[in-house]
Amino acid sequence: MLVDLHMHSCLSPCADDDMTPANICGMAHIKGLEAIAVTDHNSARNLPYVKEAADYYGLILLPGMEITTREEVHLLGYFRDVETAVEVGEFFSGHLPPMKNRPDYFGNQLVMNTDDEVLDVEERLLMGATDLSLQECVKIIRDHGGAAVPAHINRGHGLLVTLGLFPEDVEFPVVEVRPELPVNEKLITGKRRLWSSDAHRLGDILEAVSDLPVDRFSLGGLFDAVSGR
């Protein structure tokens, strides 16, 4: 399955405003992708509209988000359905510091429909760290039937860069790796590797180059792959 499983919509303040649900799915379709995941910071409020656009273009959407733990580790949470992802996203955003976004400094946080209409402006600053530990975040994701994947482990805010090692009390069968950066191969032996764009701009969405083996060409097959099954 040709995938890009880490990108940000206009809900993330660090992403361009033209990363709308419709534009993301349209660009993914043009680039020949078959499945995508939009993973905004500590929230999933745009996912219902991404799902609508993905269905229009015949894309499989893996619902997700990118959580920042108390240790400032970035963690991808993937779920089987949009409703669960939105619910868990509200939980995580409720554990952010009580800070308002400054659009002039951080960027806009826009909830947009498939007609590129602004439905709401998120006031909470979404890109901060939650007050939950890595272990707590993983447990919350898995308790809701989700899959927890450490994001860009060999880059800033990645697990290996931030902590230097994998914690002994949490197993990660799947990790996201930046292919252009070095990584300690001994630490990830036996783990499945994901490669995604972490796109914040439309042009950065992957071409059809990341081919993820799946047992079934479906959302269920994709979820099983990112779960390490």
Secondary structure, 3 states (H helix, E strand, C coil): CEEEEEECCCCCCCCCCCCCHHHHHHHHHHCCCCEEEECCECCCCCHHHHHHHHHHHCCEECCEEEEECCCCCEEEEECCCHHHHHHHHHHHHCCCCCCECCCCCCCCCEEECCCCCEEEECCECCCCCCCCCHHHHHHHHHHCCCEEEECCCCCCCCHHHHHCCCCCCCCCCEEECCCCCCCCHHHHCCCEEECCCCECCHHHCCCCCCECCCCCCCHHHHHHHHHCC
